[in-house]
Amino acid sequence: MPRHAGVAERNGADTGGEMRLSHFWQRMEEHFGAAYAESLSRDYVFEELGSRTIRQALDDGFDAKEVWHAVCQAFDLPAHVY
């Protein structure tokens, strides 16, 4: 899988390793609810992910943690959820 420079890395932050996809989806559901998390993953285009949706970014090889950081920034989630 290709590795892309994620939003946290571009901002000089240490991403602290990869995140499992199961953990990513768990966080999405915890913060947005199952139905909205699914819709968000298909429909919302993130500039931070090269104008991709969550699904497209994951399919294109972005690490789940990089995608999660983009979600947190886009929706102003508190720092403790990073």
Stockholm file with secondary structure:
# STOCKHOLM 1.0

chainA/1-82         MPRHAGVAERNGADTGGEMRLSHFWQRMEEHFGAAYAESLSRDYVFEELGSRTIRQALDDGFDAKEVWHAVCQAFDLPAHVY
#=GR chainA/1-82 SS CCCCCCHHHHTTCCCCSCCCHHHHHHHHHHHHCHHHHHHHHHHCCBGGGTSBCHHHHHHTTCCHHHHHHHHHHHTTCCGGGC
#=GC SS_cons        CCCCCCHHHHTTCCCCSCCCHHHHHHHHHHHHCHHHHHHHHHHCCBGGGTSBCHHHHHHTTCCHHHHHHHHHHHTTCCGGGC
//
